[in-house]
Amino acid sequence: MSHTIDCQGKTTREINTLLRQAIAAGHKEVRVLNTEARHNLGVALLQPVHVVFDGSVGYYCGGMMDGASVEVKGSAGWGTGESMMGGSIVIAGNAGSGLAASIRGGTVVVKGDAAARAGVSMKGGTLLIGGNCGSMAGFMMQKGAIVICGNVADAVADSMYEGTVYVAGQVANLGHDAVYADVSDDDKTFLDQLLATYKVPCAGTFRKIVSGRKLWNFDKKDLEVWKAAL
């Protein structure tokens, strides 16, 4: 049976304190009610606990966490899951800008749409977007995978160093030094398993985007590419 925390009449600090106390007491599942889009909920959760936010959350939910499993039964503000080391965040609705920014591990899933700069500076882990995605997705990405089932706006994978972006919908345009690559059998297996695990439908055919590697090392012959990227 899950432990319940009611946010009504409580500050964010009080809610997070009650959440940590519940985890310290050994509760493996905590349901947080009446979230009312409060900011900074569930930050730095470092234990393998399952937390359900029964409603929408504000910015930075689940930031810096490592090992927890978080569900958001609504939408989420910007910076959700930022700098996450491990674990998972599943958002039933939409997500604001900077979703999964700088994560190093784990999985972030938004079943609706994501705003701009999703997966910016990712250093590992997986970001799955069930709907459409805004501009600059995967900007300066260094490692990991971004999977977009819908359309993606301008400058996808701009200045990406490493990592992979898969898009099943329309691509407005590629960012600087981003190129298409062949989708391998291993890619198809990874995508099928990911979509099945999180029950995210996808009717399109994925295209694979990787780094063109022209920005890895400075060369005078690529000066115009560097000028455009900077």
C-alpha positions in Angstrom: 0.0 0.0 0.0 1.4 3.4 -1.0 2.0 6.3 1.4 0.1 9.5 0.6 1.1 13.1 0.9 -1.4 15.9 0.4 0.1 19.1 -0.9 -2.8 21.3 -0.1 -1.8 24.1 2.2 1.9 23.1 2.2 5.0 24.8 0.8 7.3 23.1 -1.6 9.9 22.7 1.2 7.3 21.0 3.4 6.2 18.7 0.7 9.8 17.6 -0.2 10.5 17.1 3.5 7.5 14.8 3.9 8.6 12.9 0.8 12.1 12.3 2.2 10.7 11.3 5.6 8.4 8.8 3.9 11.4 7.4 1.9 13.5 7.2 5.1 10.7 5.3 6.8 10.9 2.6 4.2 7.9 3.4 2.0 8.6 2.1 -1.5 5.7 4.0 -3.2 4.5 7.5 -2.4 1.5 9.2 -4.0 1.6 13.0 -3.9 -1.9 14.6 -4.2 -3.0 18.2 -5.1 0.3 19.1 -6.7 -1.2 22.2 -8.4 1.8 22.6 -10.7 4.2 23.4 -7.8 7.8 23.8 -8.8 10.8 21.8 -7.6 9.0 18.7 -6.5 10.9 15.5 -6.0 14.4 17.0 -6.5 17.5 14.9 -5.7 15.7 11.6 -5.0 18.5 9.2 -4.5 16.7 6.0 -3.5 14.8 3.4 -5.6 11.4 4.7 -4.6 8.3 5.0 -6.9 6.7 8.5 -6.6 3.5 9.4 -8.3 2.6 13.1 -8.6 -1.2 13.0 -9.1 -1.5 16.1 -11.2 0.6 18.6 -13.1 4.0 19.8 -11.8 5.9 23.0 -12.3 9.5 23.4 -13.3 12.5 21.2 -12.3 10.5 18.2 -11.1 12.8 15.2 -10.5 16.0 17.3 -11.1 19.3 15.7 -10.1 17.7 12.4 -9.1 19.4 9.0 -9.2 17.5 5.8 -9.1 13.9 6.8 -8.3 10.9 6.1 -10.6 8.6 9.1 -11.0 5.2 9.4 -12.7 3.5 12.7 -13.4 -0.2 12.2 -14.0 -0.4 15.5 -15.8 2.0 17.9 -17.6 5.3 19.2 -16.4 7.1 22.6 -16.6 10.6 23.3 -17.9 13.7 21.5 -16.8 12.0 18.3 -15.8 14.6 15.7 -15.0 17.5 18.1 -15.4 20.9 16.5 -14.6 19.3 13.1 -13.7 21.8 10.4 -13.1 19.5 7.4 -13.2 16.0 6.2 -12.8 12.9 7.1 -14.8 10.4 9.9 -15.2 7.1 9.3 -17.1 4.9 12.4 -17.9 1.4 11.6 -19.0 0.8 15.1 -20.6 3.1 17.7 -22.1 6.5 19.0 -21.0 8.1 22.5 -21.1 11.4 23.5 -22.4 14.7 21.9 -21.4 13.2 18.5 -20.8 15.9 16.0 -19.7 18.6 18.7 -20.1 22.1 17.4 -19.2 20.9 14.0 -18.0 23.7 11.3 -17.6 21.5 8.2 -17.4 18.0 6.8 -16.9 14.9 7.4 -19.1 12.6 10.4 -19.4 9.3 9.9 -21.2 6.7 12.5 -22.2 3.6 11.0 -23.8 2.5 14.3 -25.2 4.5 17.1 -26.8 7.8 18.7 -25.6 8.8 22.3 -26.0 12.2 23.7 -27.2 15.6 22.4 -26.3 14.6 18.9 -25.2 17.6 16.9 -24.4 20.0 19.8 -24.6 23.6 18.8 -23.6 22.5 15.2 -22.8 25.5 13.1 -21.6 23.7 9.7 -21.6 20.3 8.2 -21.0 17.2 8.1 -23.1 14.5 10.7 -23.9 11.3 9.5 -25.5 8.8 12.0 -26.8 5.4 10.6 -27.9 4.2 13.7 -29.6 5.9 16.7 -31.3 9.0 18.5 -30.2 10.1 22.1 -30.4 13.3 23.6 -31.8 16.9 22.9 -30.8 16.2 19.3 -29.6 19.5 17.6 -28.8 21.5 20.8 -29.0 25.2 20.1 -28.0 24.2 16.5 -27.1 27.2 14.4 -26.1 25.8 10.9 -25.6 22.5 9.0 -25.3 19.4 8.8 -27.4 16.4 11.1 -28.2 13.4 9.4 -29.7 10.7 11.7 -31.2 7.5 10.0 -32.5 6.0 13.2 -33.9 7.4 16.1 -35.8 10.4 18.2 -34.7 11.0 21.9 -35.2 14.1 23.7 -36.4 17.8 22.9 -35.7 17.4 19.4 -34.4 20.8 18.0 -33.1 22.5 21.3 -33.6 26.3 21.1 -32.8 25.8 17.6 -31.5 29.0 15.9 -30.5 27.8 12.3 -30.1 24.5 10.5 -29.4 21.6 9.7 -31.7 18.3 11.3 -32.5 15.4 9.3 -34.0 12.5 11.1 -35.6 9.4 9.4 -36.9 7.6 12.5 -38.1 8.6 15.5 -40.1 12.0 17.3 -39.5 11.8 21.0 -40.1 15.6 21.1 -40.7 18.8 19.7 -39.3 21.1 21.7 -37.0 24.7 22.5 -37.8 26.9 19.4 -38.4 23.9 17.0 -38.1 23.4 14.4 -40.8 21.2 11.4 -41.5 22.4 7.9 -41.1 21.1 4.4 -41.8 18.8 2.8 -39.3 20.3 -0.6 -38.4 18.6 -3.7 -37.1 19.9 -2.9 -33.6 18.3 0.5 -33.9 15.0 -1.0 -34.8 15.2 -3.5 -31.9 16.0 -0.7 -29.5 13.1 1.5 -30.7 10.6 -1.4 -30.6 11.6 -2.4 -27.1 11.5 1.2 -25.8 8.1 2.0 -27.3 6.7 -1.3 -26.0 8.1 -0.8 -22.5 6.5 2.6 -22.1 3.4 1.9 -24.2 3.9 4.8 -26.5 2.3 4.4 -29.9 4.2 5.4 -33.0 2.8 5.1 -36.6 5.7 6.7 -38.5 9.0 5.3 -39.8 12.0 6.5 -37.9 14.9 8.4 -39.4 18.3 8.5 -37.6 20.3 11.7 -37.0 23.9 11.7 -35.9 26.9 14.1 -35.7 28.6 14.9 -39.0 31.8 15.3 -36.9 33.0 18.4 -38.7 33.0 20.3 -35.4 34.9 17.7 -33.4 38.3 19.4 -34.3 38.9 22.8 -35.7 40.0 22.9 -39.3 40.4 26.2 -41.3 38.6 24.6 -44.2 35.5 24.3 -42.0 35.7 27.9 -40.8 32.3 28.8 -42.2 30.7 25.9 -40.5 32.2 26.9 -37.2 31.1 30.5 -37.7 27.5 29.4 -38.4 27.5 27.1 -35.3 28.8 29.8 -33.0 
